[in-house]
Amino acid sequence: MEKVFVVKRVAGKLHGAEAAIDAAMVQAADLMADLVQARKDLGLSPTFGANVTTKVVEAMAALSEARQTMVAAHADLDETRLRLGVRTKMMGWELKEASAVPAADESLAEAS
């Protein structure tokens, strides 16, 4: 199989994983907002359910760490892509020629 198609497949999975983490972060933030609003709507003390709020915040922190790790993996994969000799363009993918040096702003993000 051609390198460019393998790289494109991996990039698609990477972007999907990044989007999934982002979506989970949004859902967790929505949950936190609803927890606070539900407590207010029911006229409950700020201490009611504090343990749940703490756990949701911890989950959000874990998601943030996962996102940072995925971004680091993205950078490593971008370096790997360059080593394989595959570069991206705004309109698609191609193999770079041995003498060509990719521009500094080219990345997998441009291909999506």
N, C-alpha and C positions, 0 to 999 in steps of 0.2 A: 504494500500500500504506500502511496506517495506521502512523504513527510508533511506536506502542506495539509492534507486531509486529516491526518492524525492530529496535528497541532490544532486544527480548526475544531475537531471533535473535543479535544481536551479543553480548549478555550470555552466552548459552549457549556461544558460541565462546570468549569470554574465560575463562569458568569452565573450559572444557575445556583450554585452553592452560595455565592455572594448575595444573590437576590433573596434566597431562602433565609439567610441570616438577617438581612435587612427587614424582611417581612416579619420574622419572629420578633425582632426588636420593636417594630411598630405595634404588633399584637400585645406584647408585654406592656408597652407604654399605655396602650388603650385600656388594658386590664387595670393598671395602676390608677388611671384617671377614674375608671368606673368604681373601683373600690373606695376611693376617696369620696366620690359623689354619692355612692350608696350609703356610706356612713353618715354623710351630711343629710341626705334625704330621710333617713330613719331617725335622725336626731341623736345619734350615738356619740359617746365620748371619743375624743381623739385617741385614747388608749385602746379602745375596742378594736380588735383585729390587728393590733400593731405587729404581732408576730407574722401575720400573713403579709403585711406591707413590707416588712423586712425581708421576707423570703422572695417576694417579687423583685425587690431592688437587687438582691443577690443574684437572681436569675438574669436580670438585665445587665448586671456587671459581667456575668459569665458570657452573655451574648456579645457584649462589647469586646471582651478579650478574644472570643472566637472570631469576631470580625477583624480585629487587628492581626490575628494570626493568619487569617485567610488573605488579607492584603499583603502580608509578608510572603506568603506562598505565591501570590500573583506575581510579585516582583521577581521571585526566584524562577518561576516558570517563564517569565519574559526573558530573563537572561538565558535560560535553556533554549528558548525559541531562537534567540540570536545565534547561539552556538551551533544549532542545527542548520543554520543558514536560511531560516525562514523569516521573511520580513512582512510587515503588514502595510497596507495602503488604505486610504479612506474607502476605496471601492472593492477591496478584496485582499486576496493573499497571493504571494508569489515567492519563489525561491530567489534569493539574492545571488548575484554573480560573485565569484570568488574575490574579485577586486573591488566590489562595491561595498561601501560602508553605510549602514542605515543611519538615517537622521536621528538625532537624540530624542525627538518627540514622538517617534513611532512606537506604538505599544499595541498589545492585544486589545486594549479598550477601543482603539480606533476601528477595529474590524467589526465590532458589534453594532 
